[in-house]
Amino acid sequence: MDKKYAKNGKTKAFLKRNMYYIIMGVCILAIGAMITVALLTQDKTPVPDPVQNDPIPDPAGNDPDPVDNNPEEPVPTPIVFRLPVANEANVQMDYVMDTVVWWSTLKVYKVHNGIDFAGAETDTAVAAYKGVVRKVEYDALNGHYVEIDHGNGLVTYYGSLSEPAVAVGQQVEAGTVLGNLSTSATAEMKLGPHVHFAVYKDGKVVSPYDYLPEGDK
Ligand SMILES: [Zn+2]
């Protein structure tokens, strides 16, 4: 214990005696450090100049044109149907969803979710727009019917056909013959030969007039 105190005492005495030199030493180190920092910073300053010069020749790479082309997305053209009948359009029963209408065959008031285009049994029903046949079926109320998938949730329906002339999975164009007008839909028999044309968007009935050209009503 005593030795320790003695040592501490010696150290204190040494520090007191040499304090002047110690402070001088610290100051010299500090000045040296400042000079070093100053020199290093000076060295760095000239470096950016050549770096700044580099981008100037680059404008020769003024070919951002291909880059500009990428954001240009094609504007989707609105879908316009052709009439689903090859011959003259004769609307026998119109699309009515906001109120009920008299169904002469069923003798009830109901909405009518499509347009009935009537004609002769020799007249053909045709695809209103290009797509893929997704259903060719028959039931007593709707008769022979065909559904065409046009993509993006858009589907067209053709009911009361004679024997369909297309098969499931078949690619069709606007105007492809689907079958003849007929009275196969017993729910609409009294209307005579016709095609019941309906349009679905995302599984819901929409007005065919949203897609038919103006003035076809
Ligand atoms: Zn109908």
py3Dmol code that shows the C-alpha trace and the ligand (Angstrom):
import py3Dmol

protein = """\
ATOM      1  CA  MET A   1       0.000   0.000   0.000  1.00  0.00           C
ATOM      2  CA  ASP A   2       2.715   2.398   0.982  1.00  0.00           C
ATOM      3  CA  LYS A   3       4.707   1.586  -2.138  1.00  0.00           C
ATOM      4  CA  LYS A   4       1.731   2.444  -4.311  1.00  0.00           C
ATOM      5  CA  TYR A   5       1.334   5.836  -2.657  1.00  0.00           C
ATOM      6  CA  ALA A   6       4.996   6.374  -3.083  1.00  0.00           C
ATOM      7  CA  LYS A   7       4.794   5.539  -6.783  1.00  0.00           C
ATOM      8  CA  ASN A   8       1.813   7.883  -7.276  1.00  0.00           C
ATOM      9  CA  GLY A   9       3.701  10.592  -5.477  1.00  0.00           C
ATOM     10  CA  LYS A  10       6.686  10.118  -7.788  1.00  0.00           C
ATOM     11  CA  THR A  11       4.459  10.262 -10.872  1.00  0.00           C
ATOM     12  CA  LYS A  12       2.779  13.471  -9.729  1.00  0.00           C
ATOM     13  CA  ALA A  13       6.139  15.046  -9.055  1.00  0.00           C
ATOM     14  CA  PHE A  14       7.358  13.979 -12.523  1.00  0.00           C
ATOM     15  CA  LEU A  15       4.272  15.441 -14.199  1.00  0.00           C
ATOM     16  CA  LYS A  16       4.650  18.732 -12.301  1.00  0.00           C
ATOM     17  CA  ARG A  17       8.264  19.067 -13.288  1.00  0.00           C
ATOM     18  CA  ASN A  18       7.770  18.293 -16.934  1.00  0.00           C
ATOM     19  CA  MET A  19       4.311  19.830 -17.487  1.00  0.00           C
ATOM     20  CA  TYR A  20       5.744  22.508 -19.761  1.00  0.00           C
ATOM     21  CA  TYR A  21       7.325  19.934 -22.088  1.00  0.00           C
ATOM     22  CA  ILE A  22       4.252  17.752 -22.045  1.00  0.00           C
ATOM     23  CA  ILE A  23       2.005  20.655 -23.120  1.00  0.00           C
ATOM     24  CA  MET A  24       4.486  21.637 -25.803  1.00  0.00           C
ATOM     25  CA  GLY A  25       4.520  18.053 -27.076  1.00  0.00           C
ATOM     26  CA  VAL A  26       0.738  17.893 -27.231  1.00  0.00           C
ATOM     27  CA  CYS A  27       0.637  21.218 -29.075  1.00  0.00           C
ATOM     28  CA  ILE A  28       3.202  20.047 -31.612  1.00  0.00           C
ATOM     29  CA  LEU A  29       1.209  16.842 -32.207  1.00  0.00           C
ATOM     30  CA  ALA A  30      -1.989  18.872 -32.637  1.00  0.00           C
ATOM     31  CA  ILE A  31      -0.382  21.262 -35.133  1.00  0.00           C
ATOM     32  CA  GLY A  32       1.093  18.320 -37.001  1.00  0.00           C
ATOM     33  CA  ALA A  33      -2.310  16.694 -37.191  1.00  0.00           C
ATOM     34  CA  MET A  34      -3.888  19.915 -38.498  1.00  0.00           C
ATOM     35  CA  ILE A  35      -1.266  20.246 -41.204  1.00  0.00           C
ATOM     36  CA  THR A  36      -1.758  16.628 -42.237  1.00  0.00           C
ATOM     37  CA  VAL A  37      -5.526  17.123 -42.462  1.00  0.00           C
ATOM     38  CA  ALA A  38      -5.045  20.331 -44.470  1.00  0.00           C
ATOM     39  CA  LEU A  39      -2.702  18.598 -46.898  1.00  0.00           C
ATOM     40  CA  LEU A  40      -5.032  15.646 -47.328  1.00  0.00           C
ATOM     41  CA  THR A  41      -7.974  17.935 -48.060  1.00  0.00           C
ATOM     42  CA  GLN A  42      -5.910  19.888 -50.584  1.00  0.00           C
ATOM     43  CA  ASP A  43      -4.934  16.662 -52.303  1.00  0.00           C
ATOM     44  CA  LYS A  44      -8.529  15.667 -52.655  1.00  0.00           C
ATOM     45  CA  THR A  45      -9.685  18.970 -54.136  1.00  0.00           C
ATOM     46  CA  PRO A  46      -8.054  18.564 -57.548  1.00  0.00           C
ATOM     47  CA  VAL A  47      -9.500  15.085 -57.952  1.00  0.00           C
ATOM     48  CA  PRO A  48     -13.091  16.143 -58.719  1.00  0.00           C
ATOM     49  CA  ASP A  49     -11.981  18.231 -61.736  1.00  0.00           C
ATOM     50  CA  PRO A  50     -11.203  15.315 -64.049  1.00  0.00           C
ATOM     51  CA  VAL A  51     -14.303  13.593 -62.690  1.00  0.00           C
ATOM     52  CA  GLN A  52     -16.441  16.580 -63.640  1.00  0.00           C
ATOM     53  CA  ASN A  53     -14.895  16.586 -67.095  1.00  0.00           C
ATOM     54  CA  ASP A  54     -15.784  12.987 -67.669  1.00  0.00           C
ATOM     55  CA  PRO A  55     -19.550  13.417 -67.988  1.00  0.00           C
ATOM     56  CA  ILE A  56     -19.093  16.027 -70.746  1.00  0.00           C
ATOM     57  CA  PRO A  57     -18.105  13.547 -73.486  1.00  0.00           C
ATOM     58  CA  ASP A  58     -21.010  11.359 -72.399  1.00  0.00           C
ATOM     59  CA  PRO A  59     -23.698  13.508 -74.120  1.00  0.00           C
ATOM     60  CA  ALA A  60     -22.504  11.666 -77.240  1.00  0.00           C
ATOM     61  CA  GLY A  61     -24.541   8.916 -75.629  1.00  0.00           C
ATOM     62  CA  ASN A  62     -27.595  11.086 -76.259  1.00  0.00           C
ATOM     63  CA  ASP A  63     -29.472   7.928 -77.149  1.00  0.00           C
ATOM     64  CA  PRO A  64     -32.140   8.028 -74.433  1.00  0.00           C
ATOM     65  CA  ASP A  65     -34.623   7.632 -77.291  1.00  0.00           C
ATOM     66  CA  PRO A  66     -35.036   3.875 -76.753  1.00  0.00           C
ATOM     67  CA  VAL A  67     -35.547   4.641 -73.064  1.00  0.00           C
ATOM     68  CA  ASP A  68     -38.269   7.174 -73.908  1.00  0.00           C
ATOM     69  CA  ASN A  69     -40.077   4.625 -76.033  1.00  0.00           C
ATOM     70  CA  ASN A  70     -40.586   2.250 -73.121  1.00  0.00           C
ATOM     71  CA  PRO A  71     -43.014   4.402 -71.098  1.00  0.00           C
ATOM     72  CA  GLU A  72     -45.183   4.885 -74.197  1.00  0.00           C
ATOM     73  CA  GLU A  73     -47.948   2.367 -73.527  1.00  0.00           C
ATOM     74  CA  PRO A  74     -50.318   1.605 -76.382  1.00  0.00           C
ATOM     75  CA  VAL A  75     -53.662   3.297 -75.853  1.00  0.00           C
ATOM     76  CA  PRO A  76     -56.318   0.558 -75.840  1.00  0.00           C
ATOM     77  CA  THR A  77     -58.772   1.042 -78.669  1.00  0.00           C
ATOM     78  CA  PRO A  78     -62.415   0.794 -77.583  1.00  0.00           C
ATOM     79  CA  ILE A  79     -64.128  -2.459 -78.569  1.00  0.00           C
ATOM     80  CA  VAL A  80     -66.819  -1.982 -81.188  1.00  0.00           C
ATOM     81  CA  PHE A  81     -69.027  -4.947 -82.087  1.00  0.00           C
ATOM     82  CA  ARG A  82     -70.550  -5.707 -85.440  1.00  0.00           C
ATOM     83  CA  LEU A  83     -74.204  -6.728 -85.474  1.00  0.00           C
ATOM     84  CA  PRO A  84     -74.653 -10.385 -84.464  1.00  0.00           C
ATOM     85  CA  VAL A  85     -76.750 -11.056 -87.565  1.00  0.00           C
ATOM     86  CA  ALA A  86     -75.540 -11.300 -91.130  1.00  0.00           C
ATOM     87  CA  ASN A  87     -78.685  -9.836 -92.647  1.00  0.00           C
ATOM     88  CA  GLU A  88     -80.749  -6.773 -91.849  1.00  0.00           C
ATOM     89  CA  ALA A  89     -81.141  -6.097 -88.128  1.00  0.00           C
ATOM     90  CA  ASN A  90     -84.741  -6.477 -87.034  1.00  0.00           C
ATOM     91  CA  VAL A  91     -85.027  -5.909 -83.304  1.00  0.00           C
ATOM     92  CA  GLN A  92     -87.989  -8.004 -82.158  1.00  0.00           C
ATOM     93  CA  MET A  93     -87.515  -7.504 -78.432  1.00  0.00           C
ATOM     94  CA  ASP A  94     -85.160  -4.915 -77.015  1.00  0.00           C
ATOM     95  CA  TYR A  95     -82.712  -4.909 -74.123  1.00  0.00           C
ATOM     96  CA  VAL A  96     -84.703  -3.781 -71.051  1.00  0.00           C
ATOM     97  CA  MET A  97     -83.183  -4.122 -67.596  1.00  0.00           C
ATOM     98  CA  ASP A  98     -84.500  -1.003 -65.829  1.00  0.00           C
ATOM     99  CA  THR A  99     -88.128  -2.191 -65.970  1.00  0.00           C
ATOM    100  CA  VAL A 100     -90.096  -5.343 -66.778  1.00  0.00           C
ATOM    101  CA  VAL A 101     -91.581  -6.104 -70.194  1.00  0.00           C
ATOM    102  CA  TRP A 102     -94.280  -8.505 -71.340  1.00  0.00           C
ATOM    103  CA  TRP A 103     -92.985 -11.879 -72.505  1.00  0.00           C
ATOM    104  CA  SER A 104     -95.638 -13.069 -74.949  1.00  0.00           C
ATOM    105  CA  THR A 105     -94.423 -16.676 -74.821  1.00  0.00           C
ATOM    106  CA  LEU A 106     -94.113 -17.077 -71.050  1.00  0.00           C
ATOM    107  CA  LYS A 107     -97.020 -14.678 -70.390  1.00  0.00           C
ATOM    108  CA  VAL A 108     -95.084 -12.905 -67.634  1.00  0.00           C
ATOM    109  CA  TYR A 109     -93.511  -9.503 -67.046  1.00  0.00           C
ATOM    110  CA  LYS A 110     -89.734  -9.809 -66.823  1.00  0.00           C
ATOM    111  CA  VAL A 111     -86.583  -7.922 -67.647  1.00  0.00           C
ATOM    112  CA  HIS A 112     -84.962  -8.815 -70.971  1.00  0.00           C
ATOM    113  CA  ASN A 113     -81.177  -9.029 -70.669  1.00  0.00           C
ATOM    114  CA  GLY A 114     -80.402  -8.954 -74.383  1.00  0.00           C
ATOM    115  CA  ILE A 115     -81.577  -7.909 -77.827  1.00  0.00           C
ATOM    116  CA  ASP A 116     -83.612 -10.309 -79.980  1.00  0.00           C
ATOM    117  CA  PHE A 117     -82.662  -9.916 -83.610  1.00  0.00           C
ATOM    118  CA  ALA A 118     -85.357 -11.626 -85.681  1.00  0.00           C
ATOM    119  CA  GLY A 119     -85.265 -12.828 -89.266  1.00  0.00           C
ATOM    120  CA  ALA A 120     -85.796 -15.883 -91.431  1.00  0.00           C
ATOM    121  CA  GLU A 121     -84.652 -19.378 -90.485  1.00  0.00           C
ATOM    122  CA  THR A 122     -82.171 -19.133 -93.341  1.00  0.00           C
ATOM    123  CA  ASP A 123     -80.540 -16.039 -91.794  1.00  0.00           C
ATOM    124  CA  THR A 124     -77.360 -16.570 -89.802  1.00  0.00           C
ATOM    125  CA  ALA A 125     -76.218 -15.348 -86.421  1.00  0.00           C
ATOM    126  CA  VAL A 126     -72.575 -14.272 -86.408  1.00  0.00           C
ATOM    127  CA  ALA A 127     -69.904 -13.460 -83.834  1.00  0.00           C
ATOM    128  CA  ALA A 128     -70.030  -9.772 -82.897  1.00  0.00           C
ATOM    129  CA  TYR A 129     -66.307  -9.672 -82.150  1.00  0.00           C
ATOM    130  CA  LYS A 130     -63.221 -11.858 -82.333  1.00  0.00           C
ATOM    131  CA  GLY A 131     -62.707 -14.287 -79.482  1.00  0.00           C
ATOM    132  CA  VAL A 132     -62.727 -17.917 -78.404  1.00  0.00           C
ATOM    133  CA  VAL A 133     -65.876 -20.039 -78.112  1.00  0.00           C
ATOM    134  CA  ARG A 134     -66.210 -21.010 -74.466  1.00  0.00           C
ATOM    135  CA  LYS A 135     -69.667 -22.659 -74.407  1.00  0.00           C
ATOM    136  CA  VAL A 136     -71.879 -24.504 -76.891  1.00  0.00           C
ATOM    137  CA  GLU A 137     -74.881 -25.836 -75.019  1.00  0.00           C
ATOM    138  CA  TYR A 138     -78.604 -26.485 -75.121  1.00  0.00           C
ATOM    139  CA  ASP A 139     -81.439 -26.180 -72.655  1.00  0.00           C
ATOM    140  CA  ALA A 140     -85.169 -25.983 -73.298  1.00  0.00           C
ATOM    141  CA  LEU A 141     -85.669 -22.375 -72.177  1.00  0.00           C
ATOM    142  CA  ASN A 142     -82.688 -20.838 -74.027  1.00  0.00           C
ATOM    143  CA  GLY A 143     -82.417 -23.343 -76.869  1.00  0.00           C
ATOM    144  CA  HIS A 144     -79.044 -23.826 -78.513  1.00  0.00           C
ATOM    145  CA  TYR A 145     -76.709 -21.140 -77.288  1.00  0.00           C
ATOM    146  CA  VAL A 146     -73.086 -20.128 -77.800  1.00  0.00           C
ATOM    147  CA  GLU A 147     -70.835 -18.016 -75.592  1.00  0.00           C
ATOM    148  CA  ILE A 148     -67.709 -16.294 -76.870  1.00  0.00           C
ATOM    149  CA  ASP A 149     -64.912 -15.096 -74.598  1.00  0.00           C
ATOM    150  CA  HIS A 150     -63.346 -11.862 -75.853  1.00  0.00           C
ATOM    151  CA  GLY A 151     -60.831 -11.494 -72.996  1.00  0.00           C
ATOM    152  CA  ASN A 152     -60.751  -8.968 -70.163  1.00  0.00           C
ATOM    153  CA  GLY A 153     -63.971 -10.390 -68.719  1.00  0.00           C
ATOM    154  CA  LEU A 154     -66.021  -9.590 -71.842  1.00  0.00           C
ATOM    155  CA  VAL A 155     -68.355 -12.369 -73.043  1.00  0.00           C
ATOM    156  CA  THR A 156     -71.091 -12.394 -75.678  1.00  0.00           C
ATOM    157  CA  TYR A 157     -74.052 -14.792 -75.638  1.00  0.00           C
ATOM    158  CA  TYR A 158     -76.121 -15.970 -78.610  1.00  0.00           C
ATOM    159  CA  GLY A 159     -79.318 -17.862 -77.728  1.00  0.00           C
ATOM    160  CA  SER A 160     -82.175 -19.446 -79.672  1.00  0.00           C
ATOM    161  CA  LEU A 161     -79.847 -20.708 -82.394  1.00  0.00           C
ATOM    162  CA  SER A 162     -80.356 -23.669 -84.676  1.00  0.00           C
ATOM    163  CA  GLU A 163     -77.662 -26.361 -84.404  1.00  0.00           C
ATOM    164  CA  PRO A 164     -74.482 -24.336 -83.613  1.00  0.00           C
ATOM    165  CA  ALA A 165     -71.833 -24.237 -86.328  1.00  0.00           C
ATOM    166  CA  VAL A 166     -68.913 -23.761 -83.909  1.00  0.00           C
ATOM    167  CA  ALA A 167     -67.209 -25.844 -81.211  1.00  0.00           C
ATOM    168  CA  VAL A 168     -65.789 -25.010 -77.769  1.00  0.00           C
ATOM    169  CA  GLY A 169     -62.232 -23.692 -77.992  1.00  0.00           C
ATOM    170  CA  GLN A 170     -62.673 -22.498 -81.568  1.00  0.00           C
ATOM    171  CA  GLN A 171     -61.140 -19.141 -82.470  1.00  0.00           C
ATOM    172  CA  VAL A 172     -63.668 -16.879 -84.198  1.00  0.00           C
ATOM    173  CA  GLU A 173     -63.546 -13.510 -85.907  1.00  0.00           C
ATOM    174  CA  ALA A 174     -66.236 -10.855 -86.075  1.00  0.00           C
ATOM    175  CA  GLY A 175     -68.694 -12.269 -88.627  1.00  0.00           C
ATOM    176  CA  THR A 176     -67.930 -15.986 -88.096  1.00  0.00           C
ATOM    177  CA  VAL A 177     -71.219 -17.864 -88.533  1.00  0.00           C
ATOM    178  CA  LEU A 178     -72.413 -19.409 -85.249  1.00  0.00           C
ATOM    179  CA  GLY A 179     -75.691 -20.920 -86.463  1.00  0.00           C
ATOM    180  CA  ASN A 180     -79.039 -19.958 -87.943  1.00  0.00           C
ATOM    181  CA  LEU A 181     -81.827 -17.940 -86.335  1.00  0.00           C
ATOM    182  CA  SER A 182     -84.424 -20.286 -84.887  1.00  0.00           C
ATOM    183  CA  THR A 183     -87.125 -20.783 -82.283  1.00  0.00           C
ATOM    184  CA  SER A 184     -85.099 -23.269 -80.210  1.00  0.00           C
ATOM    185  CA  ALA A 185     -85.485 -21.094 -77.096  1.00  0.00           C
ATOM    186  CA  THR A 186     -88.926 -22.121 -75.890  1.00  0.00           C
ATOM    187  CA  ALA A 187     -89.024 -19.076 -73.568  1.00  0.00           C
ATOM    188  CA  GLU A 188     -89.124 -16.837 -76.640  1.00  0.00           C
ATOM    189  CA  MET A 189     -90.761 -19.131 -79.220  1.00  0.00           C
ATOM    190  CA  LYS A 190     -93.521 -16.733 -80.177  1.00  0.00           C
ATOM    191  CA  LEU A 191     -90.972 -14.173 -81.388  1.00  0.00           C
ATOM    192  CA  GLY A 192     -90.266 -16.410 -84.369  1.00  0.00           C
ATOM    193  CA  PRO A 193     -86.744 -17.227 -85.631  1.00  0.00           C
ATOM    194  CA  HIS A 194     -84.264 -14.933 -83.891  1.00  0.00           C
ATOM    195  CA  VAL A 195     -81.004 -14.768 -81.936  1.00  0.00           C
ATOM    196  CA  HIS A 196     -81.060 -13.588 -78.342  1.00  0.00           C
ATOM    197  CA  PHE A 197     -77.892 -11.501 -78.084  1.00  0.00           C
ATOM    198  CA  ALA A 198     -76.560 -10.620 -74.602  1.00  0.00           C
ATOM    199  CA  VAL A 199     -73.291  -9.154 -73.333  1.00  0.00           C
ATOM    200  CA  TYR A 200     -71.559  -9.892 -70.042  1.00  0.00           C
ATOM    201  CA  LYS A 201     -68.715  -7.953 -68.457  1.00  0.00           C
ATOM    202  CA  ASP A 202     -67.026  -9.628 -65.475  1.00  0.00           C
ATOM    203  CA  GLY A 203     -69.994 -11.976 -65.138  1.00  0.00           C
ATOM    204  CA  LYS A 204     -72.632  -9.236 -65.082  1.00  0.00           C
ATOM    205  CA  VAL A 205     -75.131  -8.355 -67.792  1.00  0.00           C
ATOM    206  CA  VAL A 206     -74.358  -5.075 -69.531  1.00  0.00           C
ATOM    207  CA  SER A 207     -76.138  -3.249 -72.331  1.00  0.00           C
ATOM    208  CA  PRO A 208     -75.177  -4.512 -75.793  1.00  0.00           C
ATOM    209  CA  TYR A 209     -75.554  -0.901 -76.901  1.00  0.00           C
ATOM    210  CA  ASP A 210     -72.382  -0.120 -74.912  1.00  0.00           C
ATOM    211  CA  TYR A 211     -70.518  -2.017 -77.624  1.00  0.00           C
ATOM    212  CA  LEU A 212     -72.657  -1.795 -80.727  1.00  0.00           C
ATOM    213  CA  PRO A 213     -71.933   1.098 -83.078  1.00  0.00           C
ATOM    214  CA  GLU A 214     -74.047   4.233 -82.775  1.00  0.00           C
ATOM    215  CA  GLY A 215     -77.357   4.175 -84.620  1.00  0.00           C
ATOM    216  CA  ASP A 216     -77.842   0.423 -84.617  1.00  0.00           C
ATOM    217  CA  LYS A 217     -80.701   0.566 -82.157  1.00  0.00           C
TER     218      LYS A 217
END
"""
ligand_1 = """\
1
ZN
Zn -84.474 -12.529 -75.915
"""
view = py3Dmol.view(width=600, height=400)
view.addModel(protein, "pdb")
view.setStyle({"model": 0}, {"cartoon": {"style": "trace"}})
view.addModel(ligand_1, "xyz")
view.setStyle({"model": 1}, {"stick": {}})
view.zoomTo()
view.show()
